[in-house]
């Protein structure tokens, strides 16, 4: 009888283990995200058909208005330079799940002389996901500034950059794979020299200063 109950108790454990193994064996499907980051039908850098250095402000506004992803946007020209400024965007629930929807104005289309110069997206994407798709960048930098540990990396071939920060007053740790990022679409006119940048191993070894 004891053997029967032992077998009965082991059954749910075996089933749970089998389910976990099945989940872990499934291939990581990044097809949709990869298409949005690196669209095949639009030369990089490009998002929603908006290309830094190519798309005019009027064209960018039309693309945003035609999109089913945008809840609202605000065009804010610079007072001292009316042909420049930014378009602040808030995303709706039809937009990709990795776009941050809680805060208005942290996804920004930057404008210089009536042309899109860059596109900043406030995302829920962790650094690790970007590294799975694009690889580890050789252009990493990390600095301590006014109570924050600030990390950035560039992917010049794709016209992409990422940025994140750690509030050292809240947690005295460093930058990790799960840190959520700002994603930048930008034209890199010249390729940086990797000698001036840090390896990823150096990045994760960098911690907030002790108080």
C-alpha positions as CSV (number, residue, x, y, z in Angstrom):
1,X,0.0,0.0,0.0
2,X,2.9,2.4,0.8
3,X,4.4,1.7,-2.6
4,X,1.1,2.6,-4.2
5,X,0.9,6.0,-2.4
6,X,4.5,6.8,-3.3
7,X,3.8,6.1,-6.9
8,X,0.6,8.3,-6.7
9,X,2.6,11.1,-5.2
10,X,5.3,10.9,-7.8
11,X,2.9,11.1,-10.7
12,X,2.2,14.9,-10.5
13,X,5.9,15.6,-10.1
14,X,6.7,13.5,-13.2
15,X,4.0,15.3,-15.2
16,X,5.2,18.7,-14.0
17,X,8.8,17.9,-14.9
18,X,7.7,16.7,-18.4
19,X,5.8,19.9,-19.0
20,X,8.8,22.1,-17.9
21,X,11.2,20.1,-20.2
22,X,8.8,20.5,-23.1
23,X,8.6,24.2,-22.6
24,X,12.4,24.5,-22.4
25,X,12.8,22.5,-25.5
26,X,10.7,24.8,-27.6
27,X,12.8,27.1,-29.9
28,X,13.0,30.8,-29.0
29,X,10.7,32.5,-31.6
30,X,12.0,36.0,-32.2
31,X,10.6,36.3,-35.8
32,X,8.1,39.1,-35.1
33,X,10.5,41.1,-33.0
34,X,13.3,40.6,-35.6
35,X,11.0,41.8,-38.4
36,X,10.2,45.0,-36.4
37,X,13.8,45.7,-35.4
38,X,15.3,44.8,-38.9
39,X,12.5,45.0,-41.5
40,X,13.4,43.4,-44.8
41,X,11.4,45.9,-46.9
42,X,12.9,49.1,-45.4
43,X,16.7,49.9,-45.3
44,X,18.1,50.1,-41.7
45,X,17.6,52.0,-39.6
46,X,13.8,51.9,-40.0
47,X,10.7,51.6,-37.8
48,X,7.1,51.8,-39.0
49,X,8.5,53.0,-42.3
50,X,10.2,56.0,-40.6
51,X,13.9,56.3,-41.6
52,X,16.3,58.7,-39.8
53,X,18.0,61.0,-42.3
54,X,15.3,60.2,-45.0
55,X,11.8,60.7,-43.7
56,X,10.4,64.3,-43.4
57,X,8.4,65.5,-40.5
58,X,5.2,65.5,-42.6
59,X,5.8,62.0,-43.8
60,X,6.5,60.8,-40.2
61,X,3.2,62.4,-39.0
62,X,1.3,60.7,-41.8
63,X,2.9,57.3,-41.0
64,X,2.0,57.7,-37.3
65,X,-1.6,58.7,-38.1
66,X,-2.0,55.8,-40.5
67,X,-0.7,53.3,-37.9
68,X,-3.0,51.3,-35.7
69,X,-0.5,51.4,-32.9
70,X,-0.6,55.1,-31.9
71,X,-2.9,56.3,-29.2
72,X,-1.8,59.9,-29.5
73,X,1.1,62.0,-30.5
74,X,2.3,65.6,-29.9
75,X,4.5,67.6,-32.2
76,X,6.8,69.9,-30.2
77,X,9.0,72.3,-32.3
78,X,11.9,74.1,-30.7
79,X,11.1,77.8,-30.0
80,X,14.5,78.9,-31.2
81,X,14.5,76.5,-34.2
82,X,11.0,75.9,-35.6
83,X,12.1,73.4,-38.2
84,X,13.4,71.1,-35.4
85,X,12.0,69.5,-32.3
86,X,10.3,66.2,-31.5
87,X,7.2,64.1,-31.9
88,X,6.2,62.5,-28.6
89,X,4.2,59.2,-29.0
90,X,1.9,57.2,-26.8
91,X,1.2,53.6,-27.9
92,X,-2.2,51.8,-27.7
93,X,-2.9,48.1,-26.9
94,X,-2.7,47.1,-30.6
95,X,1.0,48.0,-30.6
96,X,3.7,45.3,-29.9
97,X,3.6,44.1,-26.3
98,X,7.3,45.1,-25.8
99,X,6.6,48.8,-26.4
100,X,6.1,50.7,-23.1
101,X,2.5,52.1,-22.9
102,X,2.3,53.5,-19.4
103,X,4.2,56.7,-19.8
104,X,3.4,59.3,-22.5
105,X,6.3,61.1,-24.2
106,X,9.3,58.8,-23.7
107,X,9.0,57.4,-27.2
108,X,10.2,60.3,-29.3
109,X,10.8,61.0,-33.0
110,X,13.5,63.6,-33.1
111,X,13.4,66.2,-35.9
112,X,16.2,68.4,-37.2
113,X,15.6,70.8,-40.1
114,X,12.3,69.0,-41.0
115,X,13.9,65.6,-41.2
116,X,13.7,62.7,-38.8
117,X,17.1,62.5,-37.1
118,X,16.5,59.6,-34.7
119,X,13.7,57.5,-33.1
120,X,13.8,56.7,-29.4
121,X,11.5,53.9,-28.2
122,X,10.6,53.3,-24.6
123,X,10.5,49.5,-24.4
124,X,10.0,46.5,-22.1
125,X,12.8,44.6,-23.9
126,X,15.6,43.4,-21.7
127,X,19.2,43.7,-22.8
128,X,19.4,39.9,-23.1
129,X,16.8,39.8,-25.8
130,X,18.6,42.3,-27.9
131,X,21.8,40.3,-27.5
132,X,20.1,37.1,-28.6
133,X,19.0,38.8,-31.8
134,X,21.9,41.1,-32.6
135,X,24.7,39.6,-30.6
136,X,26.9,41.3,-28.0
137,X,28.0,44.7,-29.2
138,X,31.6,45.7,-29.2
139,X,30.6,49.3,-28.6
140,X,29.6,49.2,-24.9
141,X,30.0,52.1,-22.5
142,X,29.0,52.3,-18.8
143,X,29.4,55.4,-16.5
144,X,28.4,56.6,-13.1
145,X,26.5,59.9,-13.2
146,X,24.6,61.8,-10.5
147,X,23.5,58.6,-8.6
148,X,22.9,56.5,-11.7
149,X,24.8,53.8,-13.5
150,X,24.2,54.5,-17.2
151,X,24.8,51.8,-19.9
152,X,24.7,52.2,-23.6
153,X,25.6,50.1,-26.6
154,X,25.6,50.7,-30.4
155,X,25.0,48.4,-33.4
156,X,26.3,50.7,-36.3
157,X,25.5,48.2,-39.1
158,X,21.9,48.0,-38.0
159,X,21.6,51.7,-37.1
160,X,20.5,50.7,-33.6
161,X,21.5,51.7,-30.2
162,X,20.3,50.8,-26.7
163,X,20.4,52.6,-23.4
164,X,19.4,51.9,-19.8
165,X,20.2,53.0,-16.3
166,X,20.4,51.7,-12.7
167,X,19.3,54.0,-9.8
168,X,22.1,53.4,-7.3
169,X,20.1,54.9,-4.5
170,X,17.5,52.1,-4.8
171,X,19.8,49.1,-5.6
172,X,23.6,48.9,-5.2
173,X,24.0,46.4,-8.0
174,X,25.1,46.8,-11.6
175,X,23.7,46.3,-15.1
176,X,22.2,42.9,-15.8
177,X,20.7,41.0,-18.7
178,X,17.1,41.7,-17.5
179,X,17.4,45.5,-17.5
180,X,14.7,47.1,-19.7
181,X,16.0,49.4,-22.4
182,X,15.4,52.5,-24.5
183,X,15.9,51.5,-28.2
184,X,17.3,54.1,-30.6
185,X,17.2,54.1,-34.4
186,X,19.9,56.4,-35.7
187,X,22.3,57.0,-38.6
188,X,25.9,56.3,-37.5
189,X,27.9,58.4,-39.9
190,X,31.2,57.0,-38.8
191,X,32.1,53.6,-37.2
192,X,33.4,54.0,-33.6
193,X,36.7,52.5,-32.6
194,X,36.1,49.5,-30.3
195,X,39.3,50.3,-28.4
196,X,37.4,53.2,-26.7
197,X,34.6,50.9,-25.4
198,X,34.2,48.1,-22.8
199,X,33.5,44.4,-23.2
200,X,30.2,43.0,-21.9
201,X,32.3,41.2,-19.2
202,X,33.5,44.6,-18.0
203,X,30.0,46.0,-18.1
204,X,28.5,43.4,-15.8
205,X,31.5,43.7,-13.4
206,X,30.8,47.4,-13.0
207,X,28.8,48.1,-9.8
208,X,27.3,51.1,-8.2
209,X,29.7,52.9,-5.8
210,X,29.4,52.0,-2.1
211,X,27.6,54.7,-0.2
